């Protein structure tokens, strides 16, 4: 089968990540992208990435760490991005709910956009009550030249279309399974198939079936099932399309689509 790719998962924050990856592998998840959100976490993210050949690294500096940003961090980040499994810079962005000075957040985000251009890496975007400003800065600084993924997207169809026009994709996570989700189902139904990638954000944002519990890598299948239902796709089609999308934006090799097709079809019929 075409394996699912989890484009955003904090494996370094999970207990027994190797066992959790095995569990996810059994339901068809075949690759994972791990953001490194702060300099003090990068070494652990690197160690976690080494656990599995299909675990990829996306080192970056989250806006919550903007107040502690130093030039030495920037130099280290540039070095990490030369690692063969470093596929993106993330997660980076702006967040109006953080107790971090806005100017510092913006300065850091601009630096991350410019680094992405220099290193030719896509961006994993974190946004909370700041999408308009993020789009302005991406436009001004040439972020459309590198593209990337808007992590945990839950905005309107109009916002989604503006994001897609800039060459970014939409990261669809556990929010799509929530009974309270209103705008996201419409977005998923109406955007082009090429716009969607899957993510868990584990251990955060667990699907409705496990709300209030730590999210797990294997729960990506639950997200995929909801996307399949909204798009009127089979699970195999969902895996194939979202995996192709993730590989395109992250520069990953497309998996062999002939493997284990039977397993996905059997799971779908259960």
C-alpha positions, 0 to 999 in steps of 0.5 A: 500500500501507499504508506501514510506520512505523519507530517508533524509529530513530536516523537521526542515528547513520547514515552517509548517512541520505538514501540509507538512507531511499531504500533503505527506501522501496523496501521499503515503509517510509514514515515514521520516528520519530527519538528524541533521547536527549541534549541534545547530540544534539538539534540533529543530530536536528533536522537529520536530521529535515529530510531527509524530510517523513515523518521525525518527531522524539521528543526526550527524555533517555535515563537514561544522560544523567540525570547531566548533566541541567540545568533549561536542558535541560528548557526547551529540550526543552519548546521542541522539543516545539512543533515540528510534527513532534515526535510523542513524548518519547523515549527515556526510562526507567530502566536498572539496567545503567547506571553512573548513580545510580538516584535521578537516573534516577528524578527525570529519568523522573518529570520526563519523565512530567510533561512528557509530560502538560503537552505532551500527548505520548506516551512512548517508553520505554526499560527494562532490568531496570527494567520493574516500577519504570517501571510503578509510576512511570507509574501513580503519575504518570499516565503512562496519560493519555499512553500511548506505546510500550515500545521494544524489548519482549522481556518476558513475556506477563504484562508485555505485558498490564500494559503494554497495560492502561496504554495503551502499545503494544509496539515490536517490533524485530529481537529477534523474528527471533533464533533465541534469542527465546523469550518474544516470539513468544508475546507477538506471537501472543497480544496484540491486533492493536492492541498492536503497532508496528514498529521497527528501532532502527537502527543497533542490534539488527539482525535475525538475517539481519544479526546483527553488522552495523549495522542499516539502515532497510530491515531493517524489512521483515524484522521485518514478515515475522516478525510476519506469520508469527507472526500468520498475516497477509499483509505487507499486513495487517501493514503496515496494522495496525501503521501504524494502531497507530503513527498512533493512538498518535503522533497521525500521519495515517493514510497512503492505503492505496490506494497501491502495494498491488500492490508489497507483494503482489508482494514477498510472493510472491517 
